[in-house]
Amino acid sequence: MTPRPRWALARRLRLRSPCLVLFAGTLALLADTTGVLRIGILCALLHECGHIAVFCLLLRRPPVLEVSLAGVCLSMRSVMLPPGHMLALAAAGPAVNLLLAAGMLAWMDGPGQYGYFGMWFAATHLLVGGFNLLPLPGLDGWQIAASLRALAGRRRP
């Protein structure tokens, strides 16, 4: 019997209400005639890729991802990180969004490069990145603010 790989997808992906998620996703994609939802999903996945890359760099193992109707998020159960690492992990997603938006806008600055996809790609990246920077519970901005408070509390004499 061969051993299971450490990075087995079945152990790293949790679906909350899988039938409901798949049904709602299918209906939404069928109704998306402009393609804006597809670009939004791409932006959200790239946002999570930023978190995943930093998580793998910090802990040397892949994270557990939870997929629900609310979106995709990293499960931080039983994972304790120092405030500096938590700050880097929380800021990675919005940083990817803002860098990709800036990169797309810079690329479209050339002659004749403006297009429907490029504008929506840059706009949705700005929206996803900016929205996630809000200091509300469950968003990256909340984790960033908590990490900054913890770091500021450590430096006081």
Disulfide bonds with the S-S distance in Angstrom:
none
